[in-house]
Amino acid sequence: MTRRRLAGFGLLALTGVVGVFIGVITTLHHRSFAPGGLILGLALVAAWGVGLRVLGRNRGLALAGLIGVLAAQLVLSAGVGGSFIVIAGPLGYALTLGVVLIGVLVLAWPRFQAAGRYDGNRPNREGE
């Protein structure tokens, strides 16, 4: 395995781990001050996904980061020991649906073409 491929897998793994961290923060604090905690959490997830989509050359980086967010939310909403963090109610449903909707929108968004490179020629301006 080449160094480049290994570095790519490492970057995907790191992105997934940071996604899990963001998912834990969002899930734990979505009910902190309703509905502000939910709105801030979804804004954090959206900023994370859009940032990864802009920085990555393809959708793989954004997919890894958003899968980490969804995995953390899934584990925390499963109800460990009879205690649920994501309670079935308007805020819990909004969190779950919001994260999934953000993920779908970020991953489905078309790629923007890169701006042209500067070739050193000045544009022709009248009067010069």
HELIX and SHEET records of a PDB file:
HELIX    1   1 ARG A    3  HIS A   29  1                                  27    
HELIX    2   2 GLY A   36  LEU A   55  1                                  20    
HELIX    3   3 GLY A   60  SER A   77  1                                  18    
HELIX    4   4 PRO A   90  ALA A  108  1                                  19    
END                                                                             
